[in-house]
Amino acid sequence: MIKYIIRKDLDVKKYNACIDNARQSRVYALSWYLDIVADNWDVLVLDDYKAVMPIPWKQKYLIKYVTQPLFCQQLGVFSSISLTKTDIMAFFKKIPFRFKKVSLHINPSNPIGKNCITKKNYMLDLHKDYQSLSANFSKTRRQRVQAGKKNNLEVKPVAIDKLLEIQKDNYNYKGFSKTILLKLSTYVLANRSGVVLGVYDQNEVLGGGLFITHKDRIVYLFSSFSSRGRKYQAASFLINRIIEQNQQENKILDFEGGNIKSIGDFFKSFGSQTEPFYHYSKNRFIKI
């Protein structure tokens, strides 16, 4: 039986255990993560937390709607047991009718088909040695990594505030939230579940990124680079360093995106593979 449980009544310990043990486990679905990124969220729960589906929602005027939070690539149904397509569909049918619209990115184990659009994620398996991994870089990417080395760039920890300054001066992301990113970085650093790394040219920060580790995944959650950083190929240098540091580990570098062709091509140039996930949407006039 699937029940709708509001956040304050959630058994957090059982919920997080389900996410941790799920075949499709993702950091985005953990309670601490959703508490930071979602305005509101509740959960659809199968029996005694055998499977769960977080429901992040907002309200505008009197209208409630389910929507994907910022910095949260994939949600959907998470389960430690095998579920059929019918089982997964049952969760989507249980989304309360009071939510007039639903728009969610769902994980690769939720291919329910109807009302879904396939999206691309890029991932790199790091179990091989660095020599083998770098051999799969494109020729251009290897050259740009070498350019960073010749310019004596360095990778070391940096304050997230510095990367946010660079982001503000060099990017124009719609709906970007400095507050949420600060909270995420504070949490992961305090709990040693992530790092904020900068690329330096002597004392100048050229850019950097926030990486969150969850189980076997290193998620490239956020990055920003100055114009000089882009000129010096700082992004290539940073990702190469992450690959070097985690070579021969049972880990995956999750680039977290690639639907924009130029970004997808960049991630692909490191030898990464495509992993599909899905965008699901419906409104009260559509039945699934």
ChimeraX commands (.cxc) that place a marker at each C-alpha (Angstrom):
marker #1 position 0.00,0.00,0.00 radius 0.5
marker #1 position 1.31,3.44,-0.96 radius 0.5
marker #1 position 0.71,6.21,1.57 radius 0.5
marker #1 position 1.27,9.96,1.31 radius 0.5
marker #1 position 3.29,11.14,4.32 radius 0.5
marker #1 position 3.93,14.82,5.01 radius 0.5
marker #1 position 7.48,15.86,5.90 radius 0.5
marker #1 position 6.90,16.42,9.61 radius 0.5
marker #1 position 5.46,12.90,10.02 radius 0.5
marker #1 position 8.23,11.18,8.07 radius 0.5
marker #1 position 10.33,8.49,9.74 radius 0.5
marker #1 position 13.59,10.07,8.62 radius 0.5
marker #1 position 15.77,7.14,9.67 radius 0.5
marker #1 position 13.75,4.62,7.65 radius 0.5
marker #1 position 13.40,7.03,4.73 radius 0.5
marker #1 position 17.14,7.68,4.45 radius 0.5
marker #1 position 17.89,3.97,4.85 radius 0.5
marker #1 position 15.63,3.30,1.87 radius 0.5
marker #1 position 17.45,5.93,-0.21 radius 0.5
marker #1 position 20.89,4.65,0.86 radius 0.5
marker #1 position 20.02,1.05,0.03 radius 0.5
marker #1 position 18.16,1.82,-3.17 radius 0.5
marker #1 position 19.48,0.41,-6.42 radius 0.5
marker #1 position 19.15,3.90,-7.89 radius 0.5
marker #1 position 20.41,5.79,-4.82 radius 0.5
marker #1 position 21.06,9.50,-5.37 radius 0.5
marker #1 position 22.21,12.18,-2.95 radius 0.5
marker #1 position 19.42,14.48,-4.15 radius 0.5
marker #1 position 16.77,12.34,-2.44 radius 0.5
marker #1 position 18.30,12.28,1.05 radius 0.5
marker #1 position 16.31,14.17,3.68 radius 0.5
marker #1 position 19.07,16.66,4.53 radius 0.5
marker #1 position 19.48,17.51,0.85 radius 0.5
marker #1 position 15.77,18.06,0.20 radius 0.5
marker #1 position 15.46,20.09,3.41 radius 0.5
marker #1 position 17.96,22.51,1.88 radius 0.5
marker #1 position 16.85,22.68,-1.75 radius 0.5
marker #1 position 13.05,22.23,-1.62 radius 0.5
marker #1 position 10.51,24.82,-0.47 radius 0.5
marker #1 position 8.30,21.95,0.69 radius 0.5
marker #1 position 8.47,18.20,0.28 radius 0.5
marker #1 position 6.49,15.17,1.30 radius 0.5
marker #1 position 6.84,11.49,0.42 radius 0.5
marker #1 position 4.89,8.63,-1.11 radius 0.5
marker #1 position 5.84,5.50,0.86 radius 0.5
marker #1 position 5.27,1.84,-0.03 radius 0.5
marker #1 position 4.46,-0.29,3.02 radius 0.5
marker #1 position 7.13,0.13,5.71 radius 0.5
marker #1 position 9.53,2.21,3.57 radius 0.5
marker #1 position 10.21,-0.55,1.03 radius 0.5
marker #1 position 10.12,2.12,-1.66 radius 0.5
marker #1 position 9.73,5.89,-1.56 radius 0.5
marker #1 position 9.06,8.80,-3.88 radius 0.5
marker #1 position 9.84,12.31,-2.59 radius 0.5
marker #1 position 7.34,14.94,-3.75 radius 0.5
marker #1 position 8.87,18.46,-3.78 radius 0.5
marker #1 position 6.25,21.16,-4.16 radius 0.5
marker #1 position 5.58,24.86,-4.16 radius 0.5
marker #1 position 2.53,27.03,-3.82 radius 0.5
marker #1 position 1.76,30.18,-5.77 radius 0.5
marker #1 position -1.33,32.00,-4.62 radius 0.5
marker #1 position -3.73,29.08,-4.01 radius 0.5
marker #1 position -2.20,26.75,-6.58 radius 0.5
marker #1 position 0.05,23.89,-5.44 radius 0.5
marker #1 position 2.36,22.23,-7.94 radius 0.5
marker #1 position 5.14,19.63,-7.94 radius 0.5
marker #1 position 8.39,20.96,-9.33 radius 0.5
marker #1 position 12.07,20.02,-9.43 radius 0.5
marker #1 position 14.18,21.94,-6.89 radius 0.5
marker #1 position 17.40,23.69,-7.85 radius 0.5
marker #1 position 20.62,21.64,-7.70 radius 0.5
marker #1 position 18.54,18.47,-7.77 radius 0.5
marker #1 position 18.98,16.58,-11.02 radius 0.5
marker #1 position 17.04,13.36,-10.39 radius 0.5
marker #1 position 14.27,12.19,-8.08 radius 0.5
marker #1 position 11.47,9.71,-8.76 radius 0.5
marker #1 position 10.93,6.31,-7.12 radius 0.5
marker #1 position 13.72,4.78,-5.02 radius 0.5
marker #1 position 13.64,1.17,-3.88 radius 0.5
marker #1 position 15.89,-1.54,-2.45 radius 0.5
marker #1 position 13.54,-4.17,-3.88 radius 0.5
marker #1 position 12.78,-4.99,-7.49 radius 0.5
marker #1 position 9.82,-3.03,-8.87 radius 0.5
marker #1 position 7.94,-3.59,-12.10 radius 0.5
marker #1 position 6.90,-0.79,-14.41 radius 0.5
marker #1 position 3.37,-1.22,-13.04 radius 0.5
marker #1 position 4.69,-0.77,-9.48 radius 0.5
marker #1 position 6.45,2.45,-10.47 radius 0.5
marker #1 position 3.41,3.72,-12.35 radius 0.5
marker #1 position 1.39,3.21,-9.17 radius 0.5
marker #1 position 3.49,5.87,-7.41 radius 0.5
marker #1 position 2.88,8.43,-10.14 radius 0.5
marker #1 position -0.85,7.71,-10.04 radius 0.5
marker #1 position -0.78,8.36,-6.28 radius 0.5
marker #1 position 0.48,11.94,-6.64 radius 0.5
marker #1 position -2.41,13.87,-5.06 radius 0.5
marker #1 position -4.87,15.57,-7.38 radius 0.5
marker #1 position -4.49,18.81,-5.42 radius 0.5
marker #1 position -1.19,19.37,-7.25 radius 0.5
marker #1 position -2.42,21.00,-10.46 radius 0.5
marker #1 position 0.85,20.50,-12.32 radius 0.5
marker #1 position 3.71,18.02,-11.96 radius 0.5
marker #1 position 7.17,18.54,-13.45 radius 0.5
marker #1 position 9.90,16.19,-12.27 radius 0.5
marker #1 position 13.26,14.85,-13.44 radius 0.5
marker #1 position 13.22,11.14,-12.59 radius 0.5
marker #1 position 16.04,8.63,-12.29 radius 0.5
marker #1 position 16.99,6.05,-14.94 radius 0.5
marker #1 position 15.10,3.26,-13.15 radius 0.5
marker #1 position 11.77,5.04,-13.73 radius 0.5
marker #1 position 11.18,4.73,-17.50 radius 0.5
marker #1 position 7.41,4.97,-17.32 radius 0.5
marker #1 position 7.21,6.09,-20.93 radius 0.5
marker #1 position 4.04,8.16,-21.18 radius 0.5
marker #1 position 4.47,11.88,-20.39 radius 0.5
marker #1 position 8.26,11.43,-20.28 radius 0.5
marker #1 position 11.04,13.05,-22.28 radius 0.5
marker #1 position 14.51,11.45,-22.29 radius 0.5
marker #1 position 17.40,13.63,-21.10 radius 0.5
marker #1 position 21.16,13.05,-21.03 radius 0.5
marker #1 position 23.61,12.68,-18.19 radius 0.5
marker #1 position 27.31,11.90,-18.62 radius 0.5
marker #1 position 29.26,9.58,-16.34 radius 0.5
marker #1 position 32.83,8.33,-16.17 radius 0.5
marker #1 position 33.72,5.00,-14.52 radius 0.5
marker #1 position 36.94,5.55,-12.56 radius 0.5
marker #1 position 37.91,1.94,-11.80 radius 0.5
marker #1 position 40.75,1.91,-14.36 radius 0.5
marker #1 position 44.22,3.44,-13.84 radius 0.5
marker #1 position 44.82,7.03,-14.89 radius 0.5
marker #1 position 46.86,6.08,-17.95 radius 0.5
marker #1 position 43.92,4.05,-19.31 radius 0.5
marker #1 position 41.40,6.73,-18.41 radius 0.5
marker #1 position 43.35,9.59,-19.98 radius 0.5
marker #1 position 43.91,7.51,-23.13 radius 0.5
marker #1 position 40.16,7.87,-23.70 radius 0.5
marker #1 position 40.29,11.67,-23.57 radius 0.5
marker #1 position 39.86,13.36,-26.91 radius 0.5
marker #1 position 43.06,14.68,-28.47 radius 0.5
marker #1 position 41.93,18.26,-27.84 radius 0.5
marker #1 position 41.12,17.54,-24.18 radius 0.5
marker #1 position 44.56,16.01,-23.56 radius 0.5
marker #1 position 46.16,19.07,-25.11 radius 0.5
marker #1 position 44.15,21.41,-22.90 radius 0.5
marker #1 position 45.01,19.47,-19.75 radius 0.5
marker #1 position 48.67,19.70,-20.73 radius 0.5
marker #1 position 48.29,23.44,-21.29 radius 0.5
marker #1 position 47.19,23.81,-17.68 radius 0.5
marker #1 position 50.22,21.86,-16.51 radius 0.5
marker #1 position 52.56,24.00,-18.60 radius 0.5
marker #1 position 51.02,27.11,-17.08 radius 0.5
marker #1 position 51.77,25.68,-13.60 radius 0.5
marker #1 position 48.14,25.75,-12.49 radius 0.5
marker #1 position 47.33,24.29,-9.09 radius 0.5
marker #1 position 44.22,22.70,-7.60 radius 0.5
marker #1 position 43.55,23.22,-3.90 radius 0.5
marker #1 position 40.62,24.02,-1.57 radius 0.5
marker #1 position 38.88,27.35,-2.00 radius 0.5
marker #1 position 36.04,29.15,-0.22 radius 0.5
marker #1 position 32.70,28.71,-1.99 radius 0.5
marker #1 position 32.20,32.48,-1.63 radius 0.5
marker #1 position 35.03,33.06,-4.08 radius 0.5
marker #1 position 33.44,30.80,-6.69 radius 0.5
marker #1 position 30.12,32.57,-6.17 radius 0.5
marker #1 position 31.83,35.91,-6.82 radius 0.5
marker #1 position 33.16,34.52,-10.10 radius 0.5
marker #1 position 29.72,33.12,-10.93 radius 0.5
marker #1 position 28.08,36.50,-10.33 radius 0.5
marker #1 position 30.59,38.31,-12.55 radius 0.5
marker #1 position 30.67,35.81,-15.42 radius 0.5
marker #1 position 27.35,33.96,-15.65 radius 0.5
marker #1 position 23.66,34.71,-15.86 radius 0.5
marker #1 position 21.84,31.58,-14.68 radius 0.5
marker #1 position 18.08,31.91,-14.50 radius 0.5
marker #1 position 16.82,31.12,-11.03 radius 0.5
marker #1 position 20.28,30.60,-9.53 radius 0.5
marker #1 position 20.31,30.60,-5.70 radius 0.5
marker #1 position 23.43,31.63,-3.84 radius 0.5
marker #1 position 21.71,30.88,-0.53 radius 0.5
marker #1 position 20.96,27.25,-1.39 radius 0.5
marker #1 position 24.45,26.62,-2.72 radius 0.5
marker #1 position 26.02,28.09,0.42 radius 0.5
marker #1 position 23.88,25.81,2.59 radius 0.5
marker #1 position 24.78,22.75,0.52 radius 0.5
marker #1 position 28.51,23.48,0.61 radius 0.5
marker #1 position 28.41,24.19,4.35 radius 0.5
marker #1 position 26.70,20.86,5.00 radius 0.5
marker #1 position 28.94,18.70,2.82 radius 0.5
marker #1 position 32.14,20.26,4.15 radius 0.5
marker #1 position 30.99,19.87,7.77 radius 0.5
marker #1 position 30.08,16.23,7.12 radius 0.5
marker #1 position 33.10,15.46,4.93 radius 0.5
marker #1 position 30.88,14.37,2.08 radius 0.5
marker #1 position 32.25,16.78,-0.48 radius 0.5
marker #1 position 34.96,19.25,-1.43 radius 0.5
marker #1 position 35.17,22.74,-2.88 radius 0.5
marker #1 position 38.25,22.99,-5.08 radius 0.5
marker #1 position 39.74,25.98,-6.84 radius 0.5
marker #1 position 42.15,26.26,-9.75 radius 0.5
marker #1 position 44.93,28.72,-9.00 radius 0.5
marker #1 position 47.42,30.60,-11.12 radius 0.5
marker #1 position 49.81,31.50,-8.32 radius 0.5
marker #1 position 47.52,33.46,-5.94 radius 0.5
marker #1 position 44.73,34.12,-8.44 radius 0.5
marker #1 position 41.64,31.92,-8.36 radius 0.5
marker #1 position 40.62,31.13,-11.93 radius 0.5
marker #1 position 37.54,29.17,-10.90 radius 0.5
marker #1 position 36.61,25.86,-9.36 radius 0.5
marker #1 position 33.84,23.53,-8.40 radius 0.5
marker #1 position 31.80,21.83,-5.71 radius 0.5
marker #1 position 31.92,18.02,-5.72 radius 0.5
marker #1 position 29.59,15.93,-3.55 radius 0.5
marker #1 position 30.33,12.27,-2.83 radius 0.5
marker #1 position 27.48,9.84,-2.21 radius 0.5
marker #1 position 28.16,6.10,-2.13 radius 0.5
marker #1 position 30.01,5.38,-5.40 radius 0.5
marker #1 position 29.23,8.72,-7.09 radius 0.5
marker #1 position 31.23,11.93,-7.21 radius 0.5
marker #1 position 28.74,14.56,-8.37 radius 0.5
marker #1 position 30.09,17.64,-10.15 radius 0.5
marker #1 position 27.36,19.84,-8.70 radius 0.5
marker #1 position 28.52,23.39,-9.41 radius 0.5
marker #1 position 31.38,25.23,-11.09 radius 0.5
marker #1 position 32.34,28.72,-12.16 radius 0.5
marker #1 position 35.35,30.04,-14.07 radius 0.5
marker #1 position 36.54,33.52,-14.91 radius 0.5
marker #1 position 37.30,34.57,-18.47 radius 0.5
marker #1 position 40.98,34.07,-17.70 radius 0.5
marker #1 position 40.18,30.68,-16.24 radius 0.5
marker #1 position 38.46,29.67,-19.46 radius 0.5
marker #1 position 41.44,30.94,-21.45 radius 0.5
marker #1 position 43.80,28.84,-19.34 radius 0.5
marker #1 position 41.56,25.72,-19.60 radius 0.5
marker #1 position 41.02,25.65,-15.82 radius 0.5
marker #1 position 37.89,23.46,-16.09 radius 0.5
marker #1 position 39.77,20.75,-17.98 radius 0.5
marker #1 position 42.59,20.94,-15.47 radius 0.5
marker #1 position 40.20,20.61,-12.51 radius 0.5
marker #1 position 38.28,17.62,-13.85 radius 0.5
marker #1 position 41.53,15.92,-14.81 radius 0.5
marker #1 position 42.74,16.32,-11.22 radius 0.5
marker #1 position 39.57,14.70,-9.87 radius 0.5
marker #1 position 40.11,11.80,-12.25 radius 0.5
marker #1 position 43.76,11.47,-11.17 radius 0.5
marker #1 position 42.86,11.53,-7.48 radius 0.5
marker #1 position 40.15,8.89,-7.82 radius 0.5
marker #1 position 41.66,6.54,-10.40 radius 0.5
marker #1 position 41.31,2.80,-9.71 radius 0.5
marker #1 position 38.47,3.46,-7.26 radius 0.5
marker #1 position 35.05,1.85,-7.47 radius 0.5
marker #1 position 33.55,5.25,-8.19 radius 0.5
marker #1 position 31.75,7.13,-10.92 radius 0.5
marker #1 position 32.32,10.76,-11.81 radius 0.5
marker #1 position 28.83,12.09,-12.43 radius 0.5
marker #1 position 29.06,15.19,-14.65 radius 0.5
marker #1 position 25.38,15.93,-13.96 radius 0.5
marker #1 position 24.21,17.09,-17.33 radius 0.5
marker #1 position 24.77,17.34,-21.03 radius 0.5
marker #1 position 21.52,18.27,-22.77 radius 0.5
marker #1 position 23.16,21.41,-24.16 radius 0.5
marker #1 position 25.35,20.13,-26.99 radius 0.5
marker #1 position 28.48,22.16,-26.16 radius 0.5
marker #1 position 28.37,21.03,-22.52 radius 0.5
marker #1 position 27.65,17.43,-23.52 radius 0.5
marker #1 position 30.58,17.48,-25.95 radius 0.5
marker #1 position 32.85,18.82,-23.20 radius 0.5
marker #1 position 31.95,16.01,-20.80 radius 0.5
marker #1 position 32.12,13.41,-23.56 radius 0.5
marker #1 position 35.66,14.51,-24.39 radius 0.5
marker #1 position 36.81,12.96,-21.08 radius 0.5
marker #1 position 35.70,9.54,-22.30 radius 0.5
marker #1 position 32.43,9.60,-20.38 radius 0.5
marker #1 position 29.36,7.58,-21.31 radius 0.5
marker #1 position 25.76,8.73,-21.67 radius 0.5
marker #1 position 23.24,7.73,-19.02 radius 0.5
marker #1 position 19.60,8.63,-19.77 radius 0.5
marker #1 position 17.18,10.00,-17.22 radius 0.5
marker #1 position 13.69,11.36,-17.76 radius 0.5
marker #1 position 11.56,14.46,-17.45 radius 0.5
marker #1 position 8.00,13.67,-16.42 radius 0.5
marker #1 position 5.17,16.18,-16.63 radius 0.5
marker #1 position 1.41,16.18,-16.35 radius 0.5
marker #1 position -1.50,18.42,-15.45 radius 0.5
marker #1 position -4.97,17.71,-14.07 radius 0.5
marker #1 position -6.38,17.17,-17.54 radius 0.5
marker #1 position -3.96,14.35,-18.40 radius 0.5
marker #1 position -4.29,10.82,-17.09 radius 0.5
marker #1 position -1.40,8.40,-17.03 radius 0.5
marker link #1:1,2 radius 0.2
marker link #1:2,3 radius 0.2
marker link #1:3,4 radius 0.2
marker link #1:4,5 radius 0.2
marker link #1:5,6 radius 0.2
marker link #1:6,7 radius 0.2
marker link #1:7,8 radius 0.2
marker link #1:8,9 radius 0.2
marker link #1:9,10 radius 0.2
marker link #1:10,11 radius 0.2
marker link #1:11,12 radius 0.2
marker link #1:12,13 radius 0.2
marker link #1:13,14 radius 0.2
marker link #1:14,15 radius 0.2
marker link #1:15,16 radius 0.2
marker link #1:16,17 radius 0.2
marker link #1:17,18 radius 0.2
marker link #1:18,19 radius 0.2
marker link #1:19,20 radius 0.2
marker link #1:20,21 radius 0.2
marker link #1:21,22 radius 0.2
marker link #1:22,23 radius 0.2
marker link #1:23,24 radius 0.2
marker link #1:24,25 radius 0.2
marker link #1:25,26 radius 0.2
marker link #1:26,27 radius 0.2
marker link #1:27,28 radius 0.2
marker link #1:28,29 radius 0.2
marker link #1:29,30 radius 0.2
marker link #1:30,31 radius 0.2
marker link #1:31,32 radius 0.2
marker link #1:32,33 radius 0.2
marker link #1:33,34 radius 0.2
marker link #1:34,35 radius 0.2
marker link #1:35,36 radius 0.2
marker link #1:36,37 radius 0.2
marker link #1:37,38 radius 0.2
marker link #1:38,39 radius 0.2
marker link #1:39,40 radius 0.2
marker link #1:40,41 radius 0.2
marker link #1:41,42 radius 0.2
marker link #1:42,43 radius 0.2
marker link #1:43,44 radius 0.2
marker link #1:44,45 radius 0.2
marker link #1:45,46 radius 0.2
marker link #1:46,47 radius 0.2
marker link #1:47,48 radius 0.2
marker link #1:48,49 radius 0.2
marker link #1:49,50 radius 0.2
marker link #1:50,51 radius 0.2
marker link #1:51,52 radius 0.2
marker link #1:52,53 radius 0.2
marker link #1:53,54 radius 0.2
marker link #1:54,55 radius 0.2
marker link #1:55,56 radius 0.2
marker link #1:56,57 radius 0.2
marker link #1:57,58 radius 0.2
marker link #1:58,59 radius 0.2
marker link #1:59,60 radius 0.2
marker link #1:60,61 radius 0.2
marker link #1:61,62 radius 0.2
marker link #1:62,63 radius 0.2
marker link #1:63,64 radius 0.2
marker link #1:64,65 radius 0.2
marker link #1:65,66 radius 0.2
marker link #1:66,67 radius 0.2
marker link #1:67,68 radius 0.2
marker link #1:68,69 radius 0.2
marker link #1:69,70 radius 0.2
marker link #1:70,71 radius 0.2
marker link #1:71,72 radius 0.2
marker link #1:72,73 radius 0.2
marker link #1:73,74 radius 0.2
marker link #1:74,75 radius 0.2
marker link #1:75,76 radius 0.2
marker link #1:76,77 radius 0.2
marker link #1:77,78 radius 0.2
marker link #1:78,79 radius 0.2
marker link #1:79,80 radius 0.2
marker link #1:80,81 radius 0.2
marker link #1:81,82 radius 0.2
marker link #1:82,83 radius 0.2
marker link #1:83,84 radius 0.2
marker link #1:84,85 radius 0.2
marker link #1:85,86 radius 0.2
marker link #1:86,87 radius 0.2
marker link #1:87,88 radius 0.2
marker link #1:88,89 radius 0.2
marker link #1:89,90 radius 0.2
marker link #1:90,91 radius 0.2
marker link #1:91,92 radius 0.2
marker link #1:92,93 radius 0.2
marker link #1:93,94 radius 0.2
marker link #1:94,95 radius 0.2
marker link #1:95,96 radius 0.2
marker link #1:96,97 radius 0.2
marker link #1:97,98 radius 0.2
marker link #1:98,99 radius 0.2
marker link #1:99,100 radius 0.2
marker link #1:100,101 radius 0.2
marker link #1:101,102 radius 0.2
marker link #1:102,103 radius 0.2
marker link #1:103,104 radius 0.2
marker link #1:104,105 radius 0.2
marker link #1:105,106 radius 0.2
marker link #1:106,107 radius 0.2
marker link #1:107,108 radius 0.2
marker link #1:108,109 radius 0.2
marker link #1:109,110 radius 0.2
marker link #1:110,111 radius 0.2
marker link #1:111,112 radius 0.2
marker link #1:112,113 radius 0.2
marker link #1:113,114 radius 0.2
marker link #1:114,115 radius 0.2
marker link #1:115,116 radius 0.2
marker link #1:116,117 radius 0.2
marker link #1:117,118 radius 0.2
marker link #1:118,119 radius 0.2
marker link #1:119,120 radius 0.2
marker link #1:120,121 radius 0.2
marker link #1:121,122 radius 0.2
marker link #1:122,123 radius 0.2
marker link #1:123,124 radius 0.2
marker link #1:124,125 radius 0.2
marker link #1:125,126 radius 0.2
marker link #1:126,127 radius 0.2
marker link #1:127,128 radius 0.2
marker link #1:128,129 radius 0.2
marker link #1:129,130 radius 0.2
marker link #1:130,131 radius 0.2
marker link #1:131,132 radius 0.2
marker link #1:132,133 radius 0.2
marker link #1:133,134 radius 0.2
marker link #1:134,135 radius 0.2
marker link #1:135,136 radius 0.2
marker link #1:136,137 radius 0.2
marker link #1:137,138 radius 0.2
marker link #1:138,139 radius 0.2
marker link #1:139,140 radius 0.2
marker link #1:140,141 radius 0.2
marker link #1:141,142 radius 0.2
marker link #1:142,143 radius 0.2
marker link #1:143,144 radius 0.2
marker link #1:144,145 radius 0.2
marker link #1:145,146 radius 0.2
marker link #1:146,147 radius 0.2
marker link #1:147,148 radius 0.2
marker link #1:148,149 radius 0.2
marker link #1:149,150 radius 0.2
marker link #1:150,151 radius 0.2
marker link #1:151,152 radius 0.2
marker link #1:152,153 radius 0.2
marker link #1:153,154 radius 0.2
marker link #1:154,155 radius 0.2
marker link #1:155,156 radius 0.2
marker link #1:156,157 radius 0.2
marker link #1:157,158 radius 0.2
marker link #1:158,159 radius 0.2
marker link #1:159,160 radius 0.2
marker link #1:160,161 radius 0.2
marker link #1:161,162 radius 0.2
marker link #1:162,163 radius 0.2
marker link #1:163,164 radius 0.2
marker link #1:164,165 radius 0.2
marker link #1:165,166 radius 0.2
marker link #1:166,167 radius 0.2
marker link #1:167,168 radius 0.2
marker link #1:168,169 radius 0.2
marker link #1:169,170 radius 0.2
marker link #1:170,171 radius 0.2
marker link #1:171,172 radius 0.2
marker link #1:172,173 radius 0.2
marker link #1:173,174 radius 0.2
marker link #1:174,175 radius 0.2
marker link #1:175,176 radius 0.2
marker link #1:176,177 radius 0.2
marker link #1:177,178 radius 0.2
marker link #1:178,179 radius 0.2
marker link #1:179,180 radius 0.2
marker link #1:180,181 radius 0.2
marker link #1:181,182 radius 0.2
marker link #1:182,183 radius 0.2
marker link #1:183,184 radius 0.2
marker link #1:184,185 radius 0.2
marker link #1:185,186 radius 0.2
marker link #1:186,187 radius 0.2
marker link #1:187,188 radius 0.2
marker link #1:188,189 radius 0.2
marker link #1:189,190 radius 0.2
marker link #1:190,191 radius 0.2
marker link #1:191,192 radius 0.2
marker link #1:192,193 radius 0.2
marker link #1:193,194 radius 0.2
marker link #1:194,195 radius 0.2
marker link #1:195,196 radius 0.2
marker link #1:196,197 radius 0.2
marker link #1:197,198 radius 0.2
marker link #1:198,199 radius 0.2
marker link #1:199,200 radius 0.2
marker link #1:200,201 radius 0.2
marker link #1:201,202 radius 0.2
marker link #1:202,203 radius 0.2
marker link #1:203,204 radius 0.2
marker link #1:204,205 radius 0.2
marker link #1:205,206 radius 0.2
marker link #1:206,207 radius 0.2
marker link #1:207,208 radius 0.2
marker link #1:208,209 radius 0.2
marker link #1:209,210 radius 0.2
marker link #1:210,211 radius 0.2
marker link #1:211,212 radius 0.2
marker link #1:212,213 radius 0.2
marker link #1:213,214 radius 0.2
marker link #1:214,215 radius 0.2
marker link #1:215,216 radius 0.2
marker link #1:216,217 radius 0.2
marker link #1:217,218 radius 0.2
marker link #1:218,219 radius 0.2
marker link #1:219,220 radius 0.2
marker link #1:220,221 radius 0.2
marker link #1:221,222 radius 0.2
marker link #1:222,223 radius 0.2
marker link #1:223,224 radius 0.2
marker link #1:224,225 radius 0.2
marker link #1:225,226 radius 0.2
marker link #1:226,227 radius 0.2
marker link #1:227,228 radius 0.2
marker link #1:228,229 radius 0.2
marker link #1:229,230 radius 0.2
marker link #1:230,231 radius 0.2
marker link #1:231,232 radius 0.2
marker link #1:232,233 radius 0.2
marker link #1:233,234 radius 0.2
marker link #1:234,235 radius 0.2
marker link #1:235,236 radius 0.2
marker link #1:236,237 radius 0.2
marker link #1:237,238 radius 0.2
marker link #1:238,239 radius 0.2
marker link #1:239,240 radius 0.2
marker link #1:240,241 radius 0.2
marker link #1:241,242 radius 0.2
marker link #1:242,243 radius 0.2
marker link #1:243,244 radius 0.2
marker link #1:244,245 radius 0.2
marker link #1:245,246 radius 0.2
marker link #1:246,247 radius 0.2
marker link #1:247,248 radius 0.2
marker link #1:248,249 radius 0.2
marker link #1:249,250 radius 0.2
marker link #1:250,251 radius 0.2
marker link #1:251,252 radius 0.2
marker link #1:252,253 radius 0.2
marker link #1:253,254 radius 0.2
marker link #1:254,255 radius 0.2
marker link #1:255,256 radius 0.2
marker link #1:256,257 radius 0.2
marker link #1:257,258 radius 0.2
marker link #1:258,259 radius 0.2
marker link #1:259,260 radius 0.2
marker link #1:260,261 radius 0.2
marker link #1:261,262 radius 0.2
marker link #1:262,263 radius 0.2
marker link #1:263,264 radius 0.2
marker link #1:264,265 radius 0.2
marker link #1:265,266 radius 0.2
marker link #1:266,267 radius 0.2
marker link #1:267,268 radius 0.2
marker link #1:268,269 radius 0.2
marker link #1:269,270 radius 0.2
marker link #1:270,271 radius 0.2
marker link #1:271,272 radius 0.2
marker link #1:272,273 radius 0.2
marker link #1:273,274 radius 0.2
marker link #1:274,275 radius 0.2
marker link #1:275,276 radius 0.2
marker link #1:276,277 radius 0.2
marker link #1:277,278 radius 0.2
marker link #1:278,279 radius 0.2
marker link #1:279,280 radius 0.2
marker link #1:280,281 radius 0.2
marker link #1:281,282 radius 0.2
marker link #1:282,283 radius 0.2
marker link #1:283,284 radius 0.2
marker link #1:284,285 radius 0.2
marker link #1:285,286 radius 0.2
marker link #1:286,287 radius 0.2
marker link #1:287,288 radius 0.2
view
